Amino acid sequence: MNCPRCGTETPDDSVYCPNCGTLLARAAEAPQAFSAPQTPPSGPQADTNPLMAGVLNLFFGLGYVYLGYAKVMRVNAAAFVALMIVLYFVAGVVTDGLASLVIAALLSADGYQKGAGLSGYISAERPAPSAQSRA
């Protein structure tokens, strides 16, 4: 079955979508006897605003931090923001600001998509569930 919010294909026994954390109706309807309750995945929360994520991504990719991603393009989210600050400056100086504008627009569009529950086009990883959330 596909998630009704983001369209990600989900395993048959999933209670929550592994991509966006939406409660799946199929799992909610079926009683689960003798199974441990599942907690929603950590990471981007359902109550985040896609527009806010898009606007924050205009500023060096801060929307990824707002959405709760641990890694962006296989780099720690905080380190990614620091790299974007350097990239904006260097690219802005070399291209009179044009490259910085293009980068900001791409990050903003991706942040909006991720905030809306879609996968976007820049790879980002959620944090691994902690031992406390599994218990």
N, C-alpha and C positions, 0 to 999 in steps of 0.2 A: 504494500500500500504506500502511496505517496502522502507526505505531510500536506494537510490542507492549507497551511500558511505559506510554506516556502517551496513545496514541491519535491523535497528530498525523499528519495526512496528509503523507507524505514523497515527494519526487521519485523516479522510478524508478532513477536512477543514484546515489542517496545511499548512502553507507557508514554514516553516523551520522545519528541523528535530529536535525534542526535545533533542536528544542525542548529535549530532555533529554540528548542526547549518547549515547544507547544505540546499540550496534553492531547494525545491522540484519542479520538472518540472510540475507536475499535477496542483499545485496551481499557478504556474507562467503562465500557458496557459489559465486558466480560469479567466475571468474578475471578479473582485469583486466589485459590485456596492454597494455604501453606507456603506462600512466597513472601519474601522480605519486601517491604515497601521500597519502591524506587524513588529516588529524589531527582528533580530535574537537573540537567547538566549545568555546571557552572559556566560562566562566560557571559555573552550578551544576554541581557535580561529582557523578558517580554515587555516590560514597562519602559523601555528606552524609546526615545523619540528619534525617528529616522532623520528628520530635518535638523535636529540638534547635532546628530552624528555627522551629517554632511557639512554643517557650518564649522564644527570643531575641526574637521579634517582639512578645512582651508588653511588652518594654522598648524602646519607641520605634521599633520596626521594625528592630532590629539583626539580625534573621534574614536580611534581604535582603543585608546585608554578608557574613554567614556563607555564604550561598549563592552569592556572587560576582556579584551583579547590579551593573551600572554605573549604571543609572538606574531610578528608581521613580517612576511617574506623570510621566515626562519630566523629572525632577529628578535631579541627581547623588545617588547613594545616601547619601553622607555628609551632604549638605545636607538630604535627606529626613529623616534621623534627627534633625538639629538642628531642623528644622521641627516634627517630632513632639514633641520635648521642649517646645517653646513651646506647641504645641496642647494637649498633655496638661495643662500648667499652667493655661492660660487657660480651657480647657473645664472643667477640674476645679474651678476657683474659681467659675465662673459656675453650674455645675450640681451643686455639692457632690460632685463626683467621679463622678457617673453617666455623663457623656459620656466621660470618660477610660476608664472601665471598658468601655463599648461599643466605643470605638476600639481598645482593647487586644485585646478578644475578636475583632474583625474582622481586625486585623492578624495575630493568632495563627493564626486559621483559614486565612488566605491563605498565611502562611509554611509551615504544615504541608502545604498542597496543593502549593505550589511545590517543597518539599523532597521530596515524593513523586513529582515528575515531572509533575504536572498544571499546567494554566495558571493556576488561581486566578481571582480576579476583580479584582485590582488590577494595572494594567499595569506590567510591569517588563522592562527590556531588558538583554541581556547585553553585555559589552564587545565592541567590534569586534576581529576577529582582528589581531594585530600582524604586522608584516612578517616577524619571525623565525619565527613559528609557521607562516606560509605557505611558507616556504622549505624 
